[in-house]
């Protein structure tokens, strides 16, 4: 697991006319969360929304958790919900493990998710797991493979 964040080292993915940036020293989950060793406790993995998710959500204004920390969770388990200008969505665990703490500052003001997604906008921390995440290149390949369908979904054109 990567242990640092270099703000100048990013890769980019074009979402139409908008550019989403991804730090190369982070790892990524398929549910569009980033993962990095917690700067406060190296035994914990910190998670937050990748730029792709933040761009699709736009202006997060409400965040709620369905459980208390600490809690054992399963990969894909619903752990909370989020509301934004564009969407209302359930939040799912990116991996199995022990959810140790939430970013309490977001409960009063989740706007950090919008303005500092790779810093103060982090969501929660988990005790280190054996989960395998994607590196930035693998994550961008995933985004490239789903972008056409995502655009149709945004435009309300999915009929599958």
C-alpha distance (Angstrom), angle and dihedral (degrees) to the residues before:
residue distance angle dihedral
X1 . . .
X2 3.79 . .
X3 3.79 116.1 .
X4 3.81 105.5 -165.1
X5 3.79 143.3 52.1
X6 3.79 122.1 -140.7
X7 3.82 107.0 -172.7
X8 3.80 91.6 -160.8
X9 3.80 94.1 56.2
X10 3.81 106.2 78.7
X11 3.78 139.1 138.3
X12 3.77 121.1 -146.4
X13 3.80 136.5 -137.2
X14 3.79 121.1 -169.3
X15 3.80 114.2 -131.7
X16 3.77 96.7 -169.4
X17 3.80 104.1 -67.7
X18 3.81 92.8 -14.1
X19 3.78 124.6 88.4
X20 3.82 119.7 -141.0
X21 3.80 115.2 -161.3
X22 3.79 125.8 -152.9
X23 3.81 124.4 -168.9
X24 3.80 109.0 -122.6
X25 3.78 91.6 -142.0
X26 3.82 94.2 60.1
X27 3.79 127.3 81.6
X28 3.79 123.8 -136.4
X29 3.79 138.8 -141.9
X30 3.80 122.7 -142.8
X31 3.82 89.2 -115.5
X32 3.83 88.8 67.6
X33 3.77 98.5 -100.6
X34 3.78 125.7 128.8
X35 3.79 124.0 -135.2
X36 3.79 130.5 -155.5
X37 3.79 136.6 155.6
X38 3.80 108.9 -87.5
X39 3.80 111.0 -104.0
X40 3.81 88.9 -143.6
X41 3.81 98.9 48.0
X42 3.83 121.0 17.7
X43 3.82 90.7 -158.1
X44 3.82 89.4 67.7
X45 3.79 132.8 71.8
X46 3.81 115.8 -141.1
X47 3.83 119.5 -146.5
X48 3.78 133.4 -163.8
X49 3.80 140.6 153.9
X50 3.79 117.9 -73.1
X51 3.81 117.4 -128.0
X52 3.83 89.8 -102.5
X53 3.82 91.7 61.8
X54 3.80 93.6 42.3
X55 3.80 91.2 51.6
X56 3.81 92.1 50.2
X57 3.81 92.9 46.3
X58 3.83 97.2 43.7
X59 3.80 119.1 -167.7
X60 3.80 104.9 10.9
X61 3.79 109.0 -149.5
X62 3.82 106.1 165.3
X63 3.80 134.2 38.8
X64 3.80 127.7 176.7
X65 3.81 132.7 177.7
X66 3.82 123.4 -145.9
X67 3.80 95.1 -154.7
X68 3.77 140.8 36.5
X69 3.77 126.4 -115.8
X70 2.93 129.1 -81.0
X71 3.82 97.2 46.9
X72 3.79 135.3 143.5
X73 3.78 109.4 -123.0
X74 3.79 137.6 -174.9
X75 3.79 126.4 -132.6
X76 3.79 108.3 -89.3
X77 3.82 93.9 15.6
X78 3.80 114.3 145.5
X79 3.80 106.3 -111.2
X80 3.80 104.3 166.0
X81 3.76 148.7 -29.0
X82 3.77 137.8 -106.8
X83 3.78 134.1 -158.9
X84 3.75 126.6 -160.8
X85 3.77 142.4 159.6
X86 3.82 90.5 -83.5
X87 3.80 106.6 28.8
X88 3.76 151.1 16.8
X89 3.77 111.0 -146.9
X90 3.78 145.4 166.5
X91 3.82 117.0 -117.3
X92 3.78 119.3 -133.3
X93 3.80 131.7 -161.1
X94 3.81 112.0 -102.6
X95 3.81 91.9 -146.4
X96 3.78 145.0 -6.7
X97 3.78 118.9 -81.5
X98 3.77 144.6 85.4
X99 3.77 115.8 -47.2
X100 3.80 101.2 -144.2
X101 3.79 106.2 178.0
X102 3.78 145.3 -4.8
X103 3.79 127.1 -137.7
X104 3.81 94.8 -103.0
X105 3.81 92.7 -168.2
X106 3.81 89.0 69.3
X107 3.79 92.3 60.5
X108 3.81 91.4 68.9
X109 3.79 96.9 33.4
X110 3.83 119.6 10.8
X111 3.83 92.1 179.1
X112 3.84 89.9 104.1
X113 3.81 85.8 75.5
X114 3.81 87.7 64.6
X115 3.80 99.7 42.3
X116 3.83 105.2 30.0
X117 3.81 106.1 22.1
X118 3.82 94.3 157.7
X119 3.80 94.5 43.8
X120 3.81 129.8 24.1
X121 3.82 90.9 4.9
X122 3.83 93.7 72.7
X123 3.82 114.7 134.8
X124 3.81 110.8 -153.0
X125 3.79 146.5 -25.0
X126 3.80 129.4 -124.3
X127 3.75 133.4 -167.3
X128 3.79 107.8 -100.4
X129 3.77 113.3 -81.2
X130 3.77 135.5 -171.6
X131 3.79 89.8 -110.6
X132 3.77 117.8 139.9
X133 3.77 115.2 -136.5
X134 3.79 132.5 -172.9
X135 3.78 123.6 -100.0
X136 3.81 116.6 -129.4
X137 3.83 94.2 -91.9
X138 3.81 92.7 49.9
X139 3.80 90.1 47.2
X140 3.81 92.8 51.3
X141 3.83 88.9 49.5
X142 3.82 87.9 53.7
X143 3.81 90.8 50.2
X144 3.78 91.2 48.7
X145 3.82 90.4 52.1
X146 3.84 93.6 52.4
X147 3.81 101.6 34.0
X148 3.83 96.9 94.2
X149 3.81 91.8 52.3
X150 3.81 91.1 43.9
X151 3.81 90.2 54.9
X152 3.82 91.4 51.1
X153 3.80 89.8 48.9
X154 3.79 91.8 50.6
X155 3.79 89.7 51.0
X156 3.82 92.3 46.0
X157 3.77 93.6 -115.4
X158 3.80 102.0 122.9
X159 3.79 110.5 119.9
X160 3.81 100.5 165.0
